[in-house]
Amino acid sequence: MTELTKKRPEFRNINAFKDLTTYRLPPAGWVSILHRASGGLMFILLPLIVWMFDTSVSSELSFDTFSAAFSTGLGFIPGWFFKLVVLAIIWAYLHHLIAGVRHLYMDSFHAVSKAFGKSSALVTLVLSIGLTVVLGAKLFGLY
């Protein structure tokens, strides 16, 4: 009788060095990981965000300092690197916002299906990257 029953799969611990490199994470998994990473990035860069806001609104002289940081740099940090850090903040904010709205929608309307999870994750990735590219082009002076 045991020969006729289907063998159940064996679950084992994974080898992080061998198995994680071949594992294909679904789009919802990427969005989840990036949602956490974007929140962490915004938290780590919060002092820079506060400095940018304070410098941009304090006075006309401080606004000139703020503007010069983007063009010529600030201290030993070149302007292009400052722009890259700000671009990372822009991406983190946009991704965290869009993924957060996605999670709120799923929680509110109980939209928890595999198909909706995949499609909404792809929309989240495309929107956050697309908007970041548009704003990054503006930041780097392409239009």
SULLIN-V298237 format. One record per residue. N is the residue number from 1. PSI is psi in whole degrees, 0 to 359 (none if undefined). OMEGA is omega in whole degrees, 0 to 359 (* if undefined). NEAR is the number of other C-alpha atoms within 8 Angstrom. Layout:
# SULLIN-V298237
((N,PSI,OMEGA,NEAR) (N,PSI,OMEGA,NEAR))
This chain:
# SULLIN-V298237
((1,327,181,4) (2,339,179,4) (3,333,182,5) (4,338,181,5) (5,148,181,6) (6,136,180,5) (7,130,180,4) (8,148,180,4) (9,147,178,4) (10,131,177,4) (11,135,182,4) (12,167,175,4) (13,146,182,4) (14,155,174,6) (15,113,187,7) (16,325,183,7) (17,330,182,6) (18,315,188,7) (19,324,184,9) (20,333,179,9) (21,338,182,7) (22,354,182,6) (23,130,178,6) (24,106,181,4) (25,133,178,6) (26,162,181,7) (27,323,179,9) (28,326,177,11) (29,318,177,8) (30,317,180,9) (31,320,179,12) (32,313,179,9) (33,316,180,8) (34,331,176,9) (35,317,178,12) (36,318,180,8) (37,320,180,9) (38,322,176,13) (39,317,177,11) (40,319,179,8) (41,318,178,10) (42,323,179,11) (43,316,180,7) (44,322,183,7) (45,10,179,9) (46,320,176,8) (47,322,177,7) (48,320,179,7) (49,317,179,8) (50,318,178,8) (51,316,180,8) (52,317,180,9) (53,313,181,8) (54,317,181,8) (55,327,184,12) (56,338,184,10) (57,355,185,9) (58,306,182,8) (59,174,179,8) (60,322,179,7) (61,318,179,6) (62,328,175,11) (63,324,175,12) (64,322,175,8) (65,317,178,9) (66,315,180,11) (67,322,180,8) (68,331,179,10) (69,327,180,12) (70,330,184,11) (71,306,185,8) (72,346,181,8) (73,181,182,13) (74,111,183,9) (75,236,180,5) (76,358,181,5) (77,119,179,8) (78,158,183,11) (79,321,181,12) (80,324,179,9) (81,321,176,8) (82,319,178,12) (83,322,178,11) (84,319,178,8) (85,317,178,8) (86,323,176,8) (87,322,176,11) (88,322,177,8) (89,319,179,11) (90,313,179,10) (91,315,182,12) (92,316,180,13) (93,311,183,11) (94,315,181,11) (95,316,182,15) (96,320,179,11) (97,310,183,8) (98,318,178,11) (99,325,177,13) (100,318,177,9) (101,321,177,8) (102,313,180,10) (103,319,178,8) (104,319,178,8) (105,314,181,10) (106,323,179,10) (107,323,184,8) (108,320,185,7) (109,10,178,6) (110,40,180,7) (111,77,184,9) (112,75,174,7) (113,159,182,6) (114,319,181,6) (115,316,179,6) (116,322,178,9) (117,317,180,10) (118,313,183,11) (119,319,180,8) (120,328,177,10) (121,318,178,12) (122,320,177,10) (123,318,179,8) (124,314,180,13) (125,315,182,10) (126,316,180,8) (127,314,183,9) (128,319,179,12) (129,319,179,10) (130,313,178,8) (131,325,177,9) (132,320,178,12) (133,317,180,8) (134,311,180,8) (135,328,176,9) (136,323,176,9) (137,321,177,10) (138,319,180,9) (139,319,181,9) (140,6,173,7) (141,27,179,6) (142,343,174,6) (143,none,*,4))
